[in-house]
């Protein structure tokens, strides 16, 4: 009788305990934006107001309607948690949290004059040589090589300058990346191969790297979409906004090697 009583009471004694699920570390998407700059970049000049690489609020790739800051702030999928000033080169940092997925998105606006540094830091992040993190609300958010996905948006500076640094992988990890810049596959390919990165979306020709393409591609990515599904969404979005054919957009925005 005593043994039976113990058998009954033993599981009951745990009913008052709060059995917590294991904490899953969040994933990060780190977006590096080289602000559009008529003066310091080899671009076809845009109107002066949106082509000032030191003016966050009016810049084509940041403060304009289709800039990263404006577009993601209006998104129903992402909630802005924090706006930070980093330094004189990274003029602004935005920290977003996805509304349904365990993802953070950190977007850095680089002064357009320092596009070369922006490009190098993107590649160093892809290789694992550059890593960082920030703390927000007791959560550690991985940056650069500690992010799951790295994205570069802006002019393809490699069309203007060469990089002699090594971007060889330092930790043998494969990081996903998106590069929205003109002819990014041709110019970034050798560096990404050395870094052992996974090019989820990049380009084969001239393009306009506004934020809608990145935003919608990431909508598929955070839902565990395949490379081809992410690329397909990017192409369909680009075709819609740019009023070009789906075939042209698919030829422009490609995935893999």
Secondary structure per residue as TSV (DSSP state, phi and psi in degrees):
chain	resnum	aa	ss	phi	psi
A	1	X	-	360.0	-43.5
A	2	X	H	-63.0	-41.5
A	3	X	H	-65.0	-39.8
A	4	X	H	-63.5	-38.7
A	5	X	H	-64.6	-41.6
A	6	X	H	-62.3	-43.2
A	7	X	H	-60.6	-37.7
A	8	X	H	-74.8	-42.5
A	9	X	H	-76.8	-28.9
A	10	X	H	-55.5	-51.9
A	11	X	H	-68.4	-27.6
A	12	X	H	-67.7	-28.4
A	13	X	T	-66.7	-15.5
A	14	X	T	-93.6	-5.1
A	15	X	T	-64.3	-26.9
A	16	X	T	-84.3	-6.8
A	17	X	S	-83.9	143.2
A	18	X	-	-92.4	99.8
A	19	X	-	-85.1	107.8
A	20	X	-	-88.5	145.4
A	21	X	-	-75.5	149.0
A	22	X	-	-61.6	142.3
A	23	X	-	-77.6	127.1
A	24	X	-	-98.5	124.1
A	25	X	-	-63.6	138.3
A	26	X	-	-70.5	156.6
A	27	X	E	-100.9	154.7
A	28	X	E	-125.1	140.5
A	29	X	E	-109.6	120.6
A	30	X	E	-110.5	118.8
A	31	X	E	-108.6	123.9
A	32	X	E	-107.4	120.8
A	33	X	E	-115.2	118.6
A	34	X	E	-87.9	110.6
A	35	X	-	-59.1	140.4
A	36	X	-	-59.8	132.9
A	37	X	-	-145.7	107.5
A	38	X	T	-63.0	-34.2
A	39	X	T	-79.4	-41.3
A	40	X	T	-108.4	0.6
A	41	X	S	-124.8	149.2
A	42	X	-	-83.7	59.9
A	43	X	S	-107.9	160.4
A	44	X	-	-68.3	121.0
A	45	X	-	-55.8	137.3
A	46	X	-	-104.1	170.5
A	47	X	-	-50.4	138.9
A	48	X	T	-52.9	-38.0
A	49	X	T	-63.6	-37.7
A	50	X	T	-96.3	-4.2
A	51	X	-	-108.6	20.7
A	52	X	-	-93.5	109.8
A	53	X	T	-72.7	0.1
A	54	X	T	-111.0	0.6
A	55	X	-	-107.9	97.7
A	56	X	T	-61.3	-45.8
A	57	X	T	-68.4	-27.3
A	58	X	T	-111.6	1.2
A	59	X	-	-69.2	141.9
A	60	X	T	-54.7	-38.8
A	61	X	T	-97.8	5.2
A	62	X	T	-134.7	-67.9
A	63	X	T	-90.6	-16.7
A	64	X	S	-67.4	168.6
A	65	X	T	-55.9	-35.7
A	66	X	T	-103.5	16.4
A	67	X	S	-78.4	162.1
A	68	X	H	-58.8	-47.2
A	69	X	H	-61.5	-51.2
A	70	X	H	-64.9	-44.9
A	71	X	H	-68.3	-44.3
A	72	X	H	-73.6	-30.1
A	73	X	H	-66.5	-28.7
A	74	X	H	-86.5	-10.3
A	75	X	-	-68.2	142.3
A	76	X	S	-84.8	-8.3
A	77	X	S	-90.8	-21.4
A	78	X	E	-125.6	139.9
A	79	X	E	-114.7	125.6
A	80	X	E	-73.1	123.4
A	81	X	E	-100.8	-34.8
A	82	X	E	-156.7	141.5
A	83	X	E	-118.3	125.6
A	84	X	E	-126.7	149.7
A	85	X	-	-99.6	122.6
A	86	X	-	-91.6	-63.0
A	87	X	-	-161.9	-166.5
A	88	X	S	-76.9	-9.5
A	89	X	S	-102.7	-49.7
A	90	X	E	-89.0	98.0
A	91	X	E	-73.7	-26.1
A	92	X	E	-157.6	144.6
A	93	X	E	-127.7	129.6
A	94	X	E	-113.0	137.2
A	95	X	E	-117.8	118.3
A	96	X	E	-113.2	155.0
A	97	X	E	-122.8	134.5
A	98	X	E	-68.2	143.1
A	99	X	S	-74.7	-20.9
A	100	X	S	-128.8	-21.5
A	101	X	S	-107.1	159.4
A	102	X	S	-84.9	60.1
A	103	X	E	-127.6	139.1
A	104	X	E	-109.8	150.2
A	105	X	E	-125.5	124.3
A	106	X	E	-114.3	124.3
A	107	X	E	-117.6	126.5
A	108	X	E	-111.9	130.3
A	109	X	E	-99.7	112.8
A	110	X	E	-91.8	133.7
A	111	X	-	-47.9	128.0
A	112	X	G	-57.7	-24.0
A	113	X	G	-64.4	-26.2
A	114	X	G	-106.9	38.3
A	115	X	H	-61.1	-32.2
A	116	X	H	-65.2	-42.7
A	117	X	H	-66.1	-40.1
A	118	X	H	-59.1	-45.1
A	119	X	H	-63.7	-45.0
A	120	X	H	-64.1	-40.9
A	121	X	H	-68.7	-33.9
A	122	X	H	-61.6	-46.2
A	123	X	H	-70.5	-38.1
A	124	X	H	-63.3	-36.4
A	125	X	H	-65.2	-42.5
A	126	X	H	-61.3	-32.5
A	127	X	H	-84.5	-14.4
A	128	X	T	90.1	-0.8
A	129	X	S	-72.9	-33.0
A	130	X	S	-109.0	118.5
A	131	X	E	-135.8	149.5
A	132	X	E	-161.0	175.0
A	133	X	E	-159.5	159.7
A	134	X	E	-129.8	155.8
A	135	X	E	-106.0	130.4
A	136	X	E	-144.2	120.2
A	137	X	T	53.3	44.5
A	138	X	T	64.6	20.6
A	139	X	E	-115.8	133.6
A	140	X	E	-89.7	121.8
A	141	X	E	-111.2	116.4
A	142	X	E	-74.0	138.0
A	143	X	E	-121.3	160.8
A	144	X	E	51.9	-123.0
A	145	X	T	-67.0	-10.4
A	146	X	T	-90.3	-0.3
A	147	X	S	-88.1	157.2
A	148	X	S	-81.4	-38.8
A	149	X	E	-127.0	134.5
A	150	X	E	-117.8	137.7
A	151	X	E	-133.2	140.6
A	152	X	E	-119.0	133.9
A	153	X	E	-133.2	130.0
A	154	X	S	145.4	-163.4
A	155	X	-	-68.0	144.9
A	156	X	-	-81.2	93.8
A	157	X	G	-64.4	-21.1
A	158	X	G	-68.9	-10.2
A	159	X	G	-76.7	-16.8
A	160	X	T	-109.5	-28.3
A	161	X	-	-141.0	158.1
A	162	X	-	-102.6	151.8
A	163	X	-	-115.9	124.6
A	164	X	-	-99.1	-6.3
A	165	X	S	-69.6	158.1
A	166	X	-	-91.3	132.9
A	167	X	-	-117.2	32.0
A	168	X	-	-65.1	143.4
A	169	X	-	-57.1	135.2
A	170	X	S	-101.6	-13.5
A	171	X	S	-135.6	7.4
A	172	X	-	62.6	22.4
A	173	X	-	-95.3	147.8
A	174	X	-	-103.1	117.6
A	175	X	-	-107.0	137.9
A	176	X	E	-73.9	147.2
A	177	X	E	-149.4	154.7
A	178	X	E	-129.2	132.4
A	179	X	E	-126.8	105.6
A	180	X	E	-101.5	90.6
A	181	X	S	-159.3	158.9
A	182	X	T	-62.7	134.8
A	183	X	T	49.5	39.2
A	184	X	H	-66.8	-31.7
A	185	X	H	-63.4	-43.2
A	186	X	H	-65.5	-41.6
A	187	X	H	-88.8	-30.4
A	188	X	H	-94.0	-14.1
A	189	X	H	-53.5	-52.3
A	190	X	H	-62.4	-34.7
A	191	X	H	-71.2	-39.8
A	192	X	H	-71.6	-33.0
A	193	X	H	-62.8	-43.0
A	194	X	H	-64.2	-36.5
A	195	X	H	-78.3	-10.0
A	196	X	T	60.2	36.6
A	197	X	-	-84.8	165.5
A	198	X	E	-112.7	102.9
A	199	X	E	-75.3	100.2
A	200	X	E	-74.1	-42.8
A	201	X	E	-144.1	129.7
A	202	X	E	-151.2	-174.8
A	203	X	E	-124.9	157.9
A	204	X	S	-112.4	0.8
A	205	X	S	-160.6	-163.9
A	206	X	-	-69.7	142.6
A	207	X	-	-155.4	164.6
A	208	X	-	-105.6	109.1
A	209	X	-	-84.7	56.1
A	210	X	-	-81.5	165.5
A	211	X	H	-74.6	-18.3
A	212	X	H	-62.2	-36.2
A	213	X	H	-64.5	-47.3
A	214	X	H	-63.3	-47.8
A	215	X	H	-55.8	-50.3
A	216	X	H	-73.9	-31.5
A	217	X	H	-63.3	-41.4
A	218	X	H	-70.0	-25.8
A	219	X	H	-60.2	-37.8
A	220	X	H	-77.9	-39.6
A	221	X	H	-60.2	-46.6
A	222	X	T	-69.6	-15.1
A	223	X	T	-97.8	24.3
A	224	X	T	64.6	32.6
A	225	X	-	-67.9	152.9
A	226	X	-	-73.9	167.6
A	227	X	H	-54.6	-44.1
A	228	X	H	-67.3	-36.8
A	229	X	H	-67.5	-39.8
A	230	X	H	-65.6	-46.9
A	231	X	H	-61.3	-41.4
A	232	X	H	-62.9	-43.2
A	233	X	H	-64.3	-40.2
A	234	X	H	-60.3	-44.6
A	235	X	H	-66.0	-44.2
A	236	X	H	-63.1	-39.6
A	237	X	H	-65.7	-45.0
A	238	X	H	-62.2	-42.8
A	239	X	H	-60.7	-40.4
A	240	X	H	-66.4	-47.5
A	241	X	H	-75.2	-35.1
A	242	X	H	-90.7	-3.9
A	243	X	T	57.3	42.8
A	244	X	-	-115.6	171.1
A	245	X	-	-72.4	154.1
A	246	X	H	-62.3	-36.9
A	247	X	H	-62.0	-43.7
A	248	X	H	-63.2	-41.6
A	249	X	H	-66.7	-37.4
A	250	X	H	-70.1	-32.3
A	251	X	H	-71.0	-28.8
A	252	X	H	-81.2	-48.7
A	253	X	E	-100.3	112.6
A	254	X	E	-125.9	171.7
A	255	X	-	-131.1	154.7
A	256	X	-	70.4	-168.4
A	257	X	-	-91.8	360.0
